[in-house]
Amino acid sequence: MRVVCVYRDNQDYSRSVNEWLEAFKRQTGKELEIVDPDREPNFCEVYDIVEYPTIIAIGNMGDVRAIWRGRDLPLINDVSYYVL
């Protein structure tokens, strides 16, 4: 399973995303994969990601297991289920 955080750096929401990612790493010991939509537009197109930040859990066959969109970031426990 793969969990990816898609966001653009240097945006008004970037600080809160970076703080959330740091808290996630502290609490779980795991890091999420980060995708910049400007560098990997195909990834965003395949998974229909048009709102940032987006956190997406992808199964081994490429299927979407869970997705969280927008500035209201999910609870760390909700995401950690897909990482652990």
matplotlib code that plots the C-alpha trace (Angstrom):
import matplotlib.pyplot as plt

x = [0.0, 1.2, 0.1, 0.9, 0.6, 0.0, 0.7, 2.5, 5.3, 5.3, 1.6, -0.5, -1.4, 2.2, 3.1, 0.2, 0.9, 4.6, 3.7, 1.1, 3.7, 6.2, 3.7, 2.8, 6.4, 6.9, 3.8, 4.1, 7.8, 6.7, 7.0, 4.5, 5.5, 5.2, 4.2, 4.4, 1.6, 3.7, 6.4, 4.1, 0.9, 0.3, -0.1, -2.7, -4.5, -4.7, -6.2, -8.3, -6.5, -7.4, -7.5, -4.5, -3.4, -4.7, -3.7, -4.4, -4.1, -3.5, -3.7, -1.2, -3.3, -3.5, -7.0, -7.9, -8.5, -9.1, -8.7, -8.7, -8.9, -8.5, -7.1, -8.8, -6.2, -7.3, -6.5, -3.2, -4.8, -7.0, -4.1, -1.8, -4.2, -3.1, 0.6, 1.1]
y = [0.0, 3.5, 6.7, 9.9, 13.6, 15.8, 19.5, 22.5, 24.0, 27.7, 28.1, 29.5, 26.0, 24.6, 25.4, 23.4, 20.5, 20.4, 20.5, 17.7, 15.6, 16.2, 15.2, 12.1, 11.0, 11.7, 9.7, 6.8, 6.6, 6.5, 9.1, 9.7, 9.9, 13.5, 14.5, 17.9, 18.2, 20.5, 17.9, 14.9, 16.0, 12.5, 11.2, 13.8, 13.1, 9.4, 9.8, 12.9, 15.2, 18.8, 20.1, 20.6, 19.3, 15.8, 12.7, 9.5, 5.8, 3.6, -0.2, -2.6, -2.8, 1.0, 1.3, 4.2, 3.0, 6.4, 10.1, 13.3, 16.6, 20.2, 22.2, 20.3, 17.6, 14.2, 12.7, 11.1, 7.8, 7.7, 7.9, 5.7, 2.8, 2.6, 3.0, 0.4]
z = [0.0, -0.8, 0.9, -1.0, 0.0, -3.0, -2.5, -3.8, -1.7, -1.0, -0.9, 1.9, 3.2, 2.9, 6.5, 8.0, 5.6, 6.6, 10.3, 9.8, 8.0, 10.8, 13.4, 11.4, 11.3, 15.0, 16.0, 13.6, 12.7, 9.0, 6.2, 3.5, -0.1, -1.4, -4.9, -6.4, -8.9, -11.1, -11.4, -11.8, -13.5, -14.8, -11.3, -10.5, -13.8, -13.2, -9.7, -10.6, -8.1, -8.6, -5.0, -2.8, -0.4, -1.1, 0.8, -1.1, 0.0, -3.1, -3.0, -4.6, -7.8, -8.1, -6.7, -4.4, -0.9, 0.8, -0.1, 1.9, 0.0, 1.1, 3.9, 6.6, 7.1, 8.3, 11.7, 11.9, 13.1, 10.0, 7.7, 9.7, 9.3, 5.6, 6.3, 9.1]

ax = plt.figure().add_subplot(projection="3d")
ax.plot(x, y, z, "-o")
ax.set_aspect("equal")
plt.show()
